[in-house]
Amino acid sequence: MKLTSLAALPSESVSHNPAIQKKVMLRSNDLPHLTNFSQARFAPGQVADAHAHQDMCEVFFVESGQGIMIIDCEEYRLEAGTCVAVEPGETHEVVNNGTTDLVLTYFGLQVESR
């Protein structure tokens, strides 16, 4: 069993943009196949640059705010309550184009390399 609280966790940088802060609730090896379970906070205008993972899928849930996610060159609107699953190999980018923080809770699942 592992118990964590967002309030007690330190902030750290997101690897795709060090200015974006996240709190990691679970890390790789805490549970089978899980690469991370985190919450990131994007200030207005912040972008997590386009990237892809060949060996993992990611699931994003919008807690608050608004923005867009670009997956394989197609834009999808993000707003509170939206859930997006990104498959291995799909290029994805997150953009806060709103006027308030975009808060995403997300996790990654390890898959076999293709």
N, C-alpha and C positions, 0 to 999 in steps of 0.2 A: 504494500500500500504506500502511496505517496500523496501527500497533501500539500498544496501550495496555495498562496494567496497573491493576487496581483499587487496588492498594496505593499506586500513585504519583499517583492522582487526588485532587483536593481534594473535600471534601463541599460540597454546596450544597442549598438548600431546594427542596422540591417546591412547585410553583406552587399546588396546591390546599390545602396546609397547610404553612406555612413551618417548623413544628416538625419535620416529617418530613425526613430527610436522604437525599440520593441522590448517586451518582457517575455522571457521564455519560461513557460510553465512546465513543459516536459521536453527532454532532449533525447537525441538518438540513444538507443539502448535502454531507455526507461521502460519501454514497452516493445514487444516484437513488431518489427516493420515500421515503427514510428520514427520519423527523422526529427520532428519538432512539433510542438504545440505552443503557439505564441500569439501575442497580440501586438500589432504595430499601429503606430499613430503617425499619420501623414499630415503635416501642416499644409495649408493652402499652397498650391503650386508645386509641392514635392512630387517626385517621380521615382519609382523603382524601375530602373532601366530594363529594357527588353532582354530576356534571357530564357533559356530552356533547360530542363533537367531530363536527362535520358534515363535515369534510374529511379525516378520518383514521380508521383502525382501529388498535386496540392489541392486542398480545399480551402476556400476563402469564404468567410461570412462577414457581411457588413454590419457592424454594431451601430454605427452612426456616421453621419456625414454623407457626402456624395462624391462621385468621381467616375472614372472610366477604367475599364480593363481592356487592353488591346491583346487579342489572342490571334496569332497567325494573321496579322494585319486587319482584323475585323474588330470594331469597337463595340463594347457592351457597357451599358449604363450600370453604375453601382449606386445603390441607395440602401438605407437601413432595411434589413431583412433579406437582402439579396444573398444567395449562395452560388458560388461559382466553383466548379471542379475543373481543374486543368490536368490534361492527360500527359504522360511522359512524351517528351519531344515537342510539345506545343510551345512556341515562343510566346511569352506573355510579359506585359508591362502594366504597371498600375500608376494612374495619374490622379492626383487630387486636383480637380478643376473647380472645386467649390470654394466657399468662403469660410468654412469651418473645418476643423480637423476631420479627417477620414479615418475611422477606427476599424481595423480589420482583425478578426480573430481567425487564425489559419493553422493548418497542420499539413504535414507531408507524410506520405507513405512510401516506403521503399518497395520497388518492384524489381524484378530481374531485368538485367540489361537486354536490350533488343538486339 
